Amino acid sequence: MIEETIQTSTHGRYLVHAPAGAGPAPILVGFHGYGEDAESQLHRLRAIPGSNRWLLVSIQALHRFYHRQSNAVVASWMTRQDRELAIDDNTAYVSATLGAVAEKWPTVPRAVFAGFSQGVAMAFRAAASSPALVSGVVAVGGDIPPEIGPSALRRLPAALVCRGTGDAVYGADTFAADLRRLQESGVSVERCEFDGAHEWSRLVNDAASGFLQQSYR
């Protein structure tokens, strides 16, 4: 048996929520977790106090499937199969999405990337490769992907890293290692630990609100 790969094209899906005020706005880009959809992450972004000043963009992963219990259409960013190719595909997809958004909406060249669970890796990948001025990353319940080295992390001026103390998916040791990687790369790091599990909590919203205020200045 000979295994080959072939490049093809597909259509992605994203949601946009306009800011409350008129004129150019910074962009807050969201990446959902495994088995979720763009609506899930947009709901989280809208719940952050002060996010109405931002143009919200929630990008849905390309690999869609049916949720077994609800039959809803959900998505996954990638699997271990052809991982490097999937990373390239996803990074190009995010870049094309943000290019399309910039053509349709008045924006300032400033962006924050926010991910939950599996979406955290995509948030860091997108931020590290973004041509826009990156203000930071909000990471909740997920780790920094191993292929992003210190030189790429140095492109990020700041990061808010959040974890529930009872999170069995994003363990305490991985959380500590991520904080150390960011600090050693010169990134200004804020940590948010809360009493909870694998979730985006109200305390995360409060911390993200302060982070966005600093990024908007």
PyMOL CGO cylinders between C-alpha atoms (Angstrom):
from pymol import cmd
from pymol.cgo import CYLINDER

trace = [
    CYLINDER, 0.00, 0.00, 0.00, 1.27, 3.46, -0.92, 0.3, 1, 1, 1, 1, 1, 1,
    CYLINDER, 1.27, 3.46, -0.92, -0.15, 6.43, 0.92, 0.3, 1, 1, 1, 1, 1, 1,
    CYLINDER, -0.15, 6.43, 0.92, -0.22, 9.83, -0.79, 0.3, 1, 1, 1, 1, 1, 1,
    CYLINDER, -0.22, 9.83, -0.79, -1.67, 13.24, 0.00, 0.3, 1, 1, 1, 1, 1, 1,
    CYLINDER, -1.67, 13.24, 0.00, -3.19, 15.77, -2.37, 0.3, 1, 1, 1, 1, 1, 1,
    CYLINDER, -3.19, 15.77, -2.37, -3.97, 19.42, -1.89, 0.3, 1, 1, 1, 1, 1, 1,
    CYLINDER, -3.97, 19.42, -1.89, -7.57, 20.47, -2.43, 0.3, 1, 1, 1, 1, 1, 1,
    CYLINDER, -7.57, 20.47, -2.43, -9.84, 23.40, -1.62, 0.3, 1, 1, 1, 1, 1, 1,
    CYLINDER, -9.84, 23.40, -1.62, -12.80, 23.60, 0.72, 0.3, 1, 1, 1, 1, 1, 1,
    CYLINDER, -12.80, 23.60, 0.72, -15.04, 26.25, 2.22, 0.3, 1, 1, 1, 1, 1, 1,
    CYLINDER, -15.04, 26.25, 2.22, -14.73, 27.48, 5.79, 0.3, 1, 1, 1, 1, 1, 1,
    CYLINDER, -14.73, 27.48, 5.79, -17.30, 29.24, 7.94, 0.3, 1, 1, 1, 1, 1, 1,
    CYLINDER, -17.30, 29.24, 7.94, -16.92, 32.20, 10.26, 0.3, 1, 1, 1, 1, 1, 1,
    CYLINDER, -16.92, 32.20, 10.26, -19.17, 34.57, 12.17, 0.3, 1, 1, 1, 1, 1, 1,
    CYLINDER, -19.17, 34.57, 12.17, -18.75, 38.33, 12.55, 0.3, 1, 1, 1, 1, 1, 1,
    CYLINDER, -18.75, 38.33, 12.55, -20.30, 40.56, 15.22, 0.3, 1, 1, 1, 1, 1, 1,
    CYLINDER, -20.30, 40.56, 15.22, -19.99, 44.29, 14.62, 0.3, 1, 1, 1, 1, 1, 1,
    CYLINDER, -19.99, 44.29, 14.62, -18.75, 46.66, 17.34, 0.3, 1, 1, 1, 1, 1, 1,
    CYLINDER, -18.75, 46.66, 17.34, -21.18, 49.02, 19.04, 0.3, 1, 1, 1, 1, 1, 1,
    CYLINDER, -21.18, 49.02, 19.04, -19.50, 52.19, 17.83, 0.3, 1, 1, 1, 1, 1, 1,
    CYLINDER, -19.50, 52.19, 17.83, -18.87, 53.53, 14.38, 0.3, 1, 1, 1, 1, 1, 1,
    CYLINDER, -18.87, 53.53, 14.38, -15.44, 53.68, 12.80, 0.3, 1, 1, 1, 1, 1, 1,
    CYLINDER, -15.44, 53.68, 12.80, -12.49, 51.30, 12.69, 0.3, 1, 1, 1, 1, 1, 1,
    CYLINDER, -12.49, 51.30, 12.69, -12.22, 48.79, 15.52, 0.3, 1, 1, 1, 1, 1, 1,
    CYLINDER, -12.22, 48.79, 15.52, -9.62, 46.29, 16.69, 0.3, 1, 1, 1, 1, 1, 1,
    CYLINDER, -9.62, 46.29, 16.69, -10.31, 42.62, 15.99, 0.3, 1, 1, 1, 1, 1, 1,
    CYLINDER, -10.31, 42.62, 15.99, -10.94, 39.93, 18.59, 0.3, 1, 1, 1, 1, 1, 1,
    CYLINDER, -10.94, 39.93, 18.59, -10.59, 36.55, 16.86, 0.3, 1, 1, 1, 1, 1, 1,
    CYLINDER, -10.59, 36.55, 16.86, -12.04, 33.43, 18.47, 0.3, 1, 1, 1, 1, 1, 1,
    CYLINDER, -12.04, 33.43, 18.47, -11.23, 29.72, 18.09, 0.3, 1, 1, 1, 1, 1, 1,
    CYLINDER, -11.23, 29.72, 18.09, -13.61, 27.14, 19.57, 0.3, 1, 1, 1, 1, 1, 1,
    CYLINDER, -13.61, 27.14, 19.57, -12.77, 23.82, 21.20, 0.3, 1, 1, 1, 1, 1, 1,
    CYLINDER, -12.77, 23.82, 21.20, -13.11, 20.27, 19.93, 0.3, 1, 1, 1, 1, 1, 1,
    CYLINDER, -13.11, 20.27, 19.93, -16.68, 19.28, 19.08, 0.3, 1, 1, 1, 1, 1, 1,
    CYLINDER, -16.68, 19.28, 19.08, -17.95, 22.86, 19.17, 0.3, 1, 1, 1, 1, 1, 1,
    CYLINDER, -17.95, 22.86, 19.17, -18.90, 25.42, 16.53, 0.3, 1, 1, 1, 1, 1, 1,
    CYLINDER, -18.90, 25.42, 16.53, -18.32, 29.09, 15.74, 0.3, 1, 1, 1, 1, 1, 1,
    CYLINDER, -18.32, 29.09, 15.74, -21.45, 30.07, 17.68, 0.3, 1, 1, 1, 1, 1, 1,
    CYLINDER, -21.45, 30.07, 17.68, -20.00, 28.60, 20.88, 0.3, 1, 1, 1, 1, 1, 1,
    CYLINDER, -20.00, 28.60, 20.88, -16.91, 30.79, 20.77, 0.3, 1, 1, 1, 1, 1, 1,
    CYLINDER, -16.91, 30.79, 20.77, -18.78, 33.89, 19.61, 0.3, 1, 1, 1, 1, 1, 1,
    CYLINDER, -18.78, 33.89, 19.61, -21.03, 33.53, 22.66, 0.3, 1, 1, 1, 1, 1, 1,
    CYLINDER, -21.03, 33.53, 22.66, -17.93, 33.49, 24.88, 0.3, 1, 1, 1, 1, 1, 1,
    CYLINDER, -17.93, 33.49, 24.88, -16.42, 36.53, 23.20, 0.3, 1, 1, 1, 1, 1, 1,
    CYLINDER, -16.42, 36.53, 23.20, -19.64, 38.53, 23.51, 0.3, 1, 1, 1, 1, 1, 1,
    CYLINDER, -19.64, 38.53, 23.51, -19.82, 37.72, 27.23, 0.3, 1, 1, 1, 1, 1, 1,
    CYLINDER, -19.82, 37.72, 27.23, -16.51, 39.50, 27.89, 0.3, 1, 1, 1, 1, 1, 1,
    CYLINDER, -16.51, 39.50, 27.89, -17.26, 42.96, 29.36, 0.3, 1, 1, 1, 1, 1, 1,
    CYLINDER, -17.26, 42.96, 29.36, -16.06, 45.63, 26.94, 0.3, 1, 1, 1, 1, 1, 1,
    CYLINDER, -16.06, 45.63, 26.94, -15.85, 43.31, 23.93, 0.3, 1, 1, 1, 1, 1, 1,
    CYLINDER, -15.85, 43.31, 23.93, -18.58, 45.38, 22.25, 0.3, 1, 1, 1, 1, 1, 1,
    CYLINDER, -18.58, 45.38, 22.25, -15.82, 47.84, 21.34, 0.3, 1, 1, 1, 1, 1, 1,
    CYLINDER, -15.82, 47.84, 21.34, -14.18, 45.15, 19.21, 0.3, 1, 1, 1, 1, 1, 1,
    CYLINDER, -14.18, 45.15, 19.21, -15.02, 43.55, 15.89, 0.3, 1, 1, 1, 1, 1, 1,
    CYLINDER, -15.02, 43.55, 15.89, -15.63, 39.95, 16.90, 0.3, 1, 1, 1, 1, 1, 1,
    CYLINDER, -15.63, 39.95, 16.90, -14.69, 37.17, 14.49, 0.3, 1, 1, 1, 1, 1, 1,
    CYLINDER, -14.69, 37.17, 14.49, -15.35, 33.54, 15.41, 0.3, 1, 1, 1, 1, 1, 1,
    CYLINDER, -15.35, 33.54, 15.41, -13.76, 31.05, 13.02, 0.3, 1, 1, 1, 1, 1, 1,
    CYLINDER, -13.76, 31.05, 13.02, -15.10, 27.52, 12.73, 0.3, 1, 1, 1, 1, 1, 1,
    CYLINDER, -15.10, 27.52, 12.73, -12.73, 24.62, 12.18, 0.3, 1, 1, 1, 1, 1, 1,
    CYLINDER, -12.73, 24.62, 12.18, -12.72, 23.03, 8.73, 0.3, 1, 1, 1, 1, 1, 1,
    CYLINDER, -12.72, 23.03, 8.73, -13.34, 19.45, 9.81, 0.3, 1, 1, 1, 1, 1, 1,
    CYLINDER, -13.34, 19.45, 9.81, -17.08, 19.17, 10.50, 0.3, 1, 1, 1, 1, 1, 1,
    CYLINDER, -17.08, 19.17, 10.50, -18.97, 16.20, 11.90, 0.3, 1, 1, 1, 1, 1, 1,
    CYLINDER, -18.97, 16.20, 11.90, -22.22, 15.38, 13.68, 0.3, 1, 1, 1, 1, 1, 1,
    CYLINDER, -22.22, 15.38, 13.68, -22.31, 15.41, 17.47, 0.3, 1, 1, 1, 1, 1, 1,
    CYLINDER, -22.31, 15.41, 17.47, -23.37, 11.91, 18.54, 0.3, 1, 1, 1, 1, 1, 1,
    CYLINDER, -23.37, 11.91, 18.54, -25.87, 12.96, 21.18, 0.3, 1, 1, 1, 1, 1, 1,
    CYLINDER, -25.87, 12.96, 21.18, -27.44, 16.11, 19.71, 0.3, 1, 1, 1, 1, 1, 1,
    CYLINDER, -27.44, 16.11, 19.71, -26.82, 15.54, 15.97, 0.3, 1, 1, 1, 1, 1, 1,
    CYLINDER, -26.82, 15.54, 15.97, -25.66, 19.17, 15.79, 0.3, 1, 1, 1, 1, 1, 1,
    CYLINDER, -25.66, 19.17, 15.79, -22.93, 20.05, 13.30, 0.3, 1, 1, 1, 1, 1, 1,
    CYLINDER, -22.93, 20.05, 13.30, -19.69, 20.59, 15.21, 0.3, 1, 1, 1, 1, 1, 1,
    CYLINDER, -19.69, 20.59, 15.21, -16.04, 20.69, 14.18, 0.3, 1, 1, 1, 1, 1, 1,
    CYLINDER, -16.04, 20.69, 14.18, -12.45, 19.82, 15.02, 0.3, 1, 1, 1, 1, 1, 1,
    CYLINDER, -12.45, 19.82, 15.02, -9.30, 21.71, 14.11, 0.3, 1, 1, 1, 1, 1, 1,
    CYLINDER, -9.30, 21.71, 14.11, -7.12, 18.70, 13.41, 0.3, 1, 1, 1, 1, 1, 1,
    CYLINDER, -7.12, 18.70, 13.41, -6.01, 15.20, 14.38, 0.3, 1, 1, 1, 1, 1, 1,
    CYLINDER, -6.01, 15.20, 14.38, -2.59, 13.57, 14.56, 0.3, 1, 1, 1, 1, 1, 1,
    CYLINDER, -2.59, 13.57, 14.56, -2.95, 12.33, 10.96, 0.3, 1, 1, 1, 1, 1, 1,
    CYLINDER, -2.95, 12.33, 10.96, -1.02, 14.54, 8.50, 0.3, 1, 1, 1, 1, 1, 1,
    CYLINDER, -1.02, 14.54, 8.50, -0.57, 16.99, 11.36, 0.3, 1, 1, 1, 1, 1, 1,
    CYLINDER, -0.57, 16.99, 11.36, 1.95, 19.27, 9.66, 0.3, 1, 1, 1, 1, 1, 1,
    CYLINDER, 1.95, 19.27, 9.66, -0.20, 19.57, 6.54, 0.3, 1, 1, 1, 1, 1, 1,
    CYLINDER, -0.20, 19.57, 6.54, -3.25, 20.36, 8.67, 0.3, 1, 1, 1, 1, 1, 1,
    CYLINDER, -3.25, 20.36, 8.67, -1.34, 23.10, 10.48, 0.3, 1, 1, 1, 1, 1, 1,
    CYLINDER, -1.34, 23.10, 10.48, -0.45, 24.71, 7.15, 0.3, 1, 1, 1, 1, 1, 1,
    CYLINDER, -0.45, 24.71, 7.15, -4.04, 24.39, 5.91, 0.3, 1, 1, 1, 1, 1, 1,
    CYLINDER, -4.04, 24.39, 5.91, -5.49, 25.91, 9.07, 0.3, 1, 1, 1, 1, 1, 1,
    CYLINDER, -5.49, 25.91, 9.07, -3.01, 28.77, 9.20, 0.3, 1, 1, 1, 1, 1, 1,
    CYLINDER, -3.01, 28.77, 9.20, -3.73, 29.67, 5.57, 0.3, 1, 1, 1, 1, 1, 1,
    CYLINDER, -3.73, 29.67, 5.57, -7.47, 29.42, 6.25, 0.3, 1, 1, 1, 1, 1, 1,
    CYLINDER, -7.47, 29.42, 6.25, -7.29, 31.81, 9.20, 0.3, 1, 1, 1, 1, 1, 1,
    CYLINDER, -7.29, 31.81, 9.20, -5.15, 34.25, 7.22, 0.3, 1, 1, 1, 1, 1, 1,
    CYLINDER, -5.15, 34.25, 7.22, -7.62, 34.22, 4.32, 0.3, 1, 1, 1, 1, 1, 1,
    CYLINDER, -7.62, 34.22, 4.32, -10.53, 34.74, 6.70, 0.3, 1, 1, 1, 1, 1, 1,
    CYLINDER, -10.53, 34.74, 6.70, -8.96, 37.76, 8.35, 0.3, 1, 1, 1, 1, 1, 1,
    CYLINDER, -8.96, 37.76, 8.35, -8.07, 39.17, 4.94, 0.3, 1, 1, 1, 1, 1, 1,
    CYLINDER, -8.07, 39.17, 4.94, -11.71, 38.88, 3.89, 0.3, 1, 1, 1, 1, 1, 1,
    CYLINDER, -11.71, 38.88, 3.89, -12.85, 40.51, 7.13, 0.3, 1, 1, 1, 1, 1, 1,
    CYLINDER, -12.85, 40.51, 7.13, -10.46, 43.44, 6.63, 0.3, 1, 1, 1, 1, 1, 1,
    CYLINDER, -10.46, 43.44, 6.63, -11.90, 44.04, 3.16, 0.3, 1, 1, 1, 1, 1, 1,
    CYLINDER, -11.90, 44.04, 3.16, -15.50, 44.20, 4.42, 0.3, 1, 1, 1, 1, 1, 1,
    CYLINDER, -15.50, 44.20, 4.42, -15.16, 45.90, 7.81, 0.3, 1, 1, 1, 1, 1, 1,
    CYLINDER, -15.16, 45.90, 7.81, -13.32, 49.03, 8.98, 0.3, 1, 1, 1, 1, 1, 1,
    CYLINDER, -13.32, 49.03, 8.98, -10.57, 47.82, 11.29, 0.3, 1, 1, 1, 1, 1, 1,
    CYLINDER, -10.57, 47.82, 11.29, -7.39, 49.02, 12.90, 0.3, 1, 1, 1, 1, 1, 1,
    CYLINDER, -7.39, 49.02, 12.90, -4.30, 46.83, 12.46, 0.3, 1, 1, 1, 1, 1, 1,
    CYLINDER, -4.30, 46.83, 12.46, -4.54, 45.41, 15.95, 0.3, 1, 1, 1, 1, 1, 1,
    CYLINDER, -4.54, 45.41, 15.95, -5.79, 41.96, 16.95, 0.3, 1, 1, 1, 1, 1, 1,
    CYLINDER, -5.79, 41.96, 16.95, -6.19, 39.70, 19.95, 0.3, 1, 1, 1, 1, 1, 1,
    CYLINDER, -6.19, 39.70, 19.95, -6.58, 35.95, 19.40, 0.3, 1, 1, 1, 1, 1, 1,
    CYLINDER, -6.58, 35.95, 19.40, -8.69, 34.01, 21.91, 0.3, 1, 1, 1, 1, 1, 1,
    CYLINDER, -8.69, 34.01, 21.91, -8.95, 30.22, 22.06, 0.3, 1, 1, 1, 1, 1, 1,
    CYLINDER, -8.95, 30.22, 22.06, -10.63, 27.62, 24.22, 0.3, 1, 1, 1, 1, 1, 1,
    CYLINDER, -10.63, 27.62, 24.22, -9.35, 24.05, 24.66, 0.3, 1, 1, 1, 1, 1, 1,
    CYLINDER, -9.35, 24.05, 24.66, -8.25, 22.74, 21.23, 0.3, 1, 1, 1, 1, 1, 1,
    CYLINDER, -8.25, 22.74, 21.23, -8.70, 26.27, 19.89, 0.3, 1, 1, 1, 1, 1, 1,
    CYLINDER, -8.70, 26.27, 19.89, -5.85, 27.56, 22.07, 0.3, 1, 1, 1, 1, 1, 1,
    CYLINDER, -5.85, 27.56, 22.07, -3.25, 25.99, 19.80, 0.3, 1, 1, 1, 1, 1, 1,
    CYLINDER, -3.25, 25.99, 19.80, -4.86, 27.69, 16.81, 0.3, 1, 1, 1, 1, 1, 1,
    CYLINDER, -4.86, 27.69, 16.81, -4.93, 31.03, 18.61, 0.3, 1, 1, 1, 1, 1, 1,
    CYLINDER, -4.93, 31.03, 18.61, -1.18, 30.83, 19.22, 0.3, 1, 1, 1, 1, 1, 1,
    CYLINDER, -1.18, 30.83, 19.22, -0.45, 29.64, 15.67, 0.3, 1, 1, 1, 1, 1, 1,
    CYLINDER, -0.45, 29.64, 15.67, -2.56, 32.41, 14.14, 0.3, 1, 1, 1, 1, 1, 1,
    CYLINDER, -2.56, 32.41, 14.14, -1.05, 35.08, 16.37, 0.3, 1, 1, 1, 1, 1, 1,
    CYLINDER, -1.05, 35.08, 16.37, 2.52, 33.96, 15.73, 0.3, 1, 1, 1, 1, 1, 1,
    CYLINDER, 2.52, 33.96, 15.73, 2.02, 34.09, 11.95, 0.3, 1, 1, 1, 1, 1, 1,
    CYLINDER, 2.02, 34.09, 11.95, -0.34, 37.08, 11.68, 0.3, 1, 1, 1, 1, 1, 1,
    CYLINDER, -0.34, 37.08, 11.68, 0.73, 40.01, 9.49, 0.3, 1, 1, 1, 1, 1, 1,
    CYLINDER, 0.73, 40.01, 9.49, -1.42, 42.31, 11.64, 0.3, 1, 1, 1, 1, 1, 1,
    CYLINDER, -1.42, 42.31, 11.64, -0.17, 44.01, 14.79, 0.3, 1, 1, 1, 1, 1, 1,
    CYLINDER, -0.17, 44.01, 14.79, -0.84, 41.39, 17.46, 0.3, 1, 1, 1, 1, 1, 1,
    CYLINDER, -0.84, 41.39, 17.46, -1.76, 42.72, 20.88, 0.3, 1, 1, 1, 1, 1, 1,
    CYLINDER, -1.76, 42.72, 20.88, -1.95, 39.35, 22.58, 0.3, 1, 1, 1, 1, 1, 1,
    CYLINDER, -1.95, 39.35, 22.58, -3.49, 35.93, 23.09, 0.3, 1, 1, 1, 1, 1, 1,
    CYLINDER, -3.49, 35.93, 23.09, -6.20, 34.80, 25.49, 0.3, 1, 1, 1, 1, 1, 1,
    CYLINDER, -6.20, 34.80, 25.49, -5.71, 31.07, 26.15, 0.3, 1, 1, 1, 1, 1, 1,
    CYLINDER, -5.71, 31.07, 26.15, -8.24, 29.09, 28.18, 0.3, 1, 1, 1, 1, 1, 1,
    CYLINDER, -8.24, 29.09, 28.18, -7.91, 25.39, 28.93, 0.3, 1, 1, 1, 1, 1, 1,
    CYLINDER, -7.91, 25.39, 28.93, -5.38, 24.49, 26.26, 0.3, 1, 1, 1, 1, 1, 1,
    CYLINDER, -5.38, 24.49, 26.26, -1.62, 24.41, 25.73, 0.3, 1, 1, 1, 1, 1, 1,
    CYLINDER, -1.62, 24.41, 25.73, 0.84, 26.12, 23.43, 0.3, 1, 1, 1, 1, 1, 1,
    CYLINDER, 0.84, 26.12, 23.43, 1.62, 23.86, 20.45, 0.3, 1, 1, 1, 1, 1, 1,
    CYLINDER, 1.62, 23.86, 20.45, 5.15, 22.40, 20.58, 0.3, 1, 1, 1, 1, 1, 1,
    CYLINDER, 5.15, 22.40, 20.58, 6.22, 23.57, 17.11, 0.3, 1, 1, 1, 1, 1, 1,
    CYLINDER, 6.22, 23.57, 17.11, 6.08, 27.28, 18.03, 0.3, 1, 1, 1, 1, 1, 1,
    CYLINDER, 6.08, 27.28, 18.03, 9.58, 28.24, 19.08, 0.3, 1, 1, 1, 1, 1, 1,
    CYLINDER, 9.58, 28.24, 19.08, 10.83, 31.17, 21.18, 0.3, 1, 1, 1, 1, 1, 1,
    CYLINDER, 10.83, 31.17, 21.18, 11.47, 33.41, 18.17, 0.3, 1, 1, 1, 1, 1, 1,
    CYLINDER, 11.47, 33.41, 18.17, 7.82, 33.06, 17.07, 0.3, 1, 1, 1, 1, 1, 1,
    CYLINDER, 7.82, 33.06, 17.07, 6.50, 33.55, 20.60, 0.3, 1, 1, 1, 1, 1, 1,
    CYLINDER, 6.50, 33.55, 20.60, 8.47, 36.78, 20.86, 0.3, 1, 1, 1, 1, 1, 1,
    CYLINDER, 8.47, 36.78, 20.86, 6.04, 38.27, 18.32, 0.3, 1, 1, 1, 1, 1, 1,
    CYLINDER, 6.04, 38.27, 18.32, 3.41, 38.23, 21.05, 0.3, 1, 1, 1, 1, 1, 1,
    CYLINDER, 3.41, 38.23, 21.05, 3.64, 41.17, 23.41, 0.3, 1, 1, 1, 1, 1, 1,
    CYLINDER, 3.64, 41.17, 23.41, 1.24, 39.68, 25.98, 0.3, 1, 1, 1, 1, 1, 1,
    CYLINDER, 1.24, 39.68, 25.98, -0.78, 36.58, 26.86, 0.3, 1, 1, 1, 1, 1, 1,
    CYLINDER, -0.78, 36.58, 26.86, -3.53, 35.76, 29.33, 0.3, 1, 1, 1, 1, 1, 1,
    CYLINDER, -3.53, 35.76, 29.33, -3.37, 32.07, 30.25, 0.3, 1, 1, 1, 1, 1, 1,
    CYLINDER, -3.37, 32.07, 30.25, -6.30, 30.58, 32.16, 0.3, 1, 1, 1, 1, 1, 1,
    CYLINDER, -6.30, 30.58, 32.16, -6.96, 27.24, 33.83, 0.3, 1, 1, 1, 1, 1, 1,
    CYLINDER, -6.96, 27.24, 33.83, -9.56, 25.77, 36.15, 0.3, 1, 1, 1, 1, 1, 1,
    CYLINDER, -9.56, 25.77, 36.15, -7.92, 24.12, 39.15, 0.3, 1, 1, 1, 1, 1, 1,
    CYLINDER, -7.92, 24.12, 39.15, -9.94, 20.97, 38.49, 0.3, 1, 1, 1, 1, 1, 1,
    CYLINDER, -9.94, 20.97, 38.49, -9.20, 20.80, 34.75, 0.3, 1, 1, 1, 1, 1, 1,
    CYLINDER, -9.20, 20.80, 34.75, -8.15, 17.25, 33.90, 0.3, 1, 1, 1, 1, 1, 1,
    CYLINDER, -8.15, 17.25, 33.90, -7.60, 18.11, 30.22, 0.3, 1, 1, 1, 1, 1, 1,
    CYLINDER, -7.60, 18.11, 30.22, -5.19, 21.01, 30.77, 0.3, 1, 1, 1, 1, 1, 1,
    CYLINDER, -5.19, 21.01, 30.77, -3.10, 19.85, 33.70, 0.3, 1, 1, 1, 1, 1, 1,
    CYLINDER, -3.10, 19.85, 33.70, -1.25, 21.95, 36.25, 0.3, 1, 1, 1, 1, 1, 1,
    CYLINDER, -1.25, 21.95, 36.25, 2.19, 20.83, 35.01, 0.3, 1, 1, 1, 1, 1, 1,
    CYLINDER, 2.19, 20.83, 35.01, 1.38, 21.78, 31.42, 0.3, 1, 1, 1, 1, 1, 1,
    CYLINDER, 1.38, 21.78, 31.42, -0.02, 25.10, 32.62, 0.3, 1, 1, 1, 1, 1, 1,
    CYLINDER, -0.02, 25.10, 32.62, 3.20, 25.84, 34.52, 0.3, 1, 1, 1, 1, 1, 1,
    CYLINDER, 3.20, 25.84, 34.52, 5.33, 24.82, 31.53, 0.3, 1, 1, 1, 1, 1, 1,
    CYLINDER, 5.33, 24.82, 31.53, 3.36, 27.13, 29.22, 0.3, 1, 1, 1, 1, 1, 1,
    CYLINDER, 3.36, 27.13, 29.22, 3.79, 30.07, 31.58, 0.3, 1, 1, 1, 1, 1, 1,
    CYLINDER, 3.79, 30.07, 31.58, 7.51, 29.37, 31.72, 0.3, 1, 1, 1, 1, 1, 1,
    CYLINDER, 7.51, 29.37, 31.72, 7.81, 29.11, 27.91, 0.3, 1, 1, 1, 1, 1, 1,
    CYLINDER, 7.81, 29.11, 27.91, 6.10, 32.46, 27.45, 0.3, 1, 1, 1, 1, 1, 1,
    CYLINDER, 6.10, 32.46, 27.45, 8.11, 34.22, 30.14, 0.3, 1, 1, 1, 1, 1, 1,
    CYLINDER, 8.11, 34.22, 30.14, 11.40, 32.86, 28.80, 0.3, 1, 1, 1, 1, 1, 1,
    CYLINDER, 11.40, 32.86, 28.80, 10.42, 34.16, 25.35, 0.3, 1, 1, 1, 1, 1, 1,
    CYLINDER, 10.42, 34.16, 25.35, 9.89, 37.67, 26.71, 0.3, 1, 1, 1, 1, 1, 1,
    CYLINDER, 9.89, 37.67, 26.71, 6.08, 37.64, 26.61, 0.3, 1, 1, 1, 1, 1, 1,
    CYLINDER, 6.08, 37.64, 26.61, 4.25, 39.62, 29.29, 0.3, 1, 1, 1, 1, 1, 1,
    CYLINDER, 4.25, 39.62, 29.29, 2.13, 36.93, 30.96, 0.3, 1, 1, 1, 1, 1, 1,
    CYLINDER, 2.13, 36.93, 30.96, -1.02, 37.17, 33.03, 0.3, 1, 1, 1, 1, 1, 1,
    CYLINDER, -1.02, 37.17, 33.03, -2.27, 34.02, 34.72, 0.3, 1, 1, 1, 1, 1, 1,
    CYLINDER, -2.27, 34.02, 34.72, -5.83, 33.28, 35.73, 0.3, 1, 1, 1, 1, 1, 1,
    CYLINDER, -5.83, 33.28, 35.73, -6.54, 30.24, 37.88, 0.3, 1, 1, 1, 1, 1, 1,
    CYLINDER, -6.54, 30.24, 37.88, -10.11, 29.71, 38.99, 0.3, 1, 1, 1, 1, 1, 1,
    CYLINDER, -10.11, 29.71, 38.99, -12.16, 27.21, 40.94, 0.3, 1, 1, 1, 1, 1, 1,
    CYLINDER, -12.16, 27.21, 40.94, -13.58, 25.14, 38.11, 0.3, 1, 1, 1, 1, 1, 1,
    CYLINDER, -13.58, 25.14, 38.11, -12.96, 22.43, 35.56, 0.3, 1, 1, 1, 1, 1, 1,
    CYLINDER, -12.96, 22.43, 35.56, -12.45, 22.46, 31.79, 0.3, 1, 1, 1, 1, 1, 1,
    CYLINDER, -12.45, 22.46, 31.79, -14.50, 25.57, 31.11, 0.3, 1, 1, 1, 1, 1, 1,
    CYLINDER, -14.50, 25.57, 31.11, -14.56, 29.24, 30.17, 0.3, 1, 1, 1, 1, 1, 1,
    CYLINDER, -14.56, 29.24, 30.17, -15.80, 30.73, 33.44, 0.3, 1, 1, 1, 1, 1, 1,
    CYLINDER, -15.80, 30.73, 33.44, -17.11, 34.11, 34.57, 0.3, 1, 1, 1, 1, 1, 1,
    CYLINDER, -17.11, 34.11, 34.57, -13.71, 34.81, 36.14, 0.3, 1, 1, 1, 1, 1, 1,
    CYLINDER, -13.71, 34.81, 36.14, -12.13, 34.23, 32.73, 0.3, 1, 1, 1, 1, 1, 1,
    CYLINDER, -12.13, 34.23, 32.73, -14.48, 36.86, 31.30, 0.3, 1, 1, 1, 1, 1, 1,
    CYLINDER, -14.48, 36.86, 31.30, -13.42, 39.34, 33.97, 0.3, 1, 1, 1, 1, 1, 1,
    CYLINDER, -13.42, 39.34, 33.97, -9.73, 38.66, 33.37, 0.3, 1, 1, 1, 1, 1, 1,
    CYLINDER, -9.73, 38.66, 33.37, -10.18, 38.85, 29.60, 0.3, 1, 1, 1, 1, 1, 1,
    CYLINDER, -10.18, 38.85, 29.60, -11.99, 42.17, 29.99, 0.3, 1, 1, 1, 1, 1, 1,
    CYLINDER, -11.99, 42.17, 29.99, -9.00, 43.72, 31.74, 0.3, 1, 1, 1, 1, 1, 1,
    CYLINDER, -9.00, 43.72, 31.74, -6.65, 42.20, 29.19, 0.3, 1, 1, 1, 1, 1, 1,
    CYLINDER, -6.65, 42.20, 29.19, -8.62, 43.72, 26.31, 0.3, 1, 1, 1, 1, 1, 1,
    CYLINDER, -8.62, 43.72, 26.31, -8.65, 47.10, 27.98, 0.3, 1, 1, 1, 1, 1, 1,
    CYLINDER, -8.65, 47.10, 27.98, -4.86, 47.05, 28.18, 0.3, 1, 1, 1, 1, 1, 1,
    CYLINDER, -4.86, 47.05, 28.18, -4.67, 45.90, 24.55, 0.3, 1, 1, 1, 1, 1, 1,
    CYLINDER, -4.67, 45.90, 24.55, -6.99, 48.64, 23.32, 0.3, 1, 1, 1, 1, 1, 1,
    CYLINDER, -6.99, 48.64, 23.32, -4.91, 51.51, 24.73, 0.3, 1, 1, 1, 1, 1, 1,
]
cmd.load_cgo(trace, "trace")
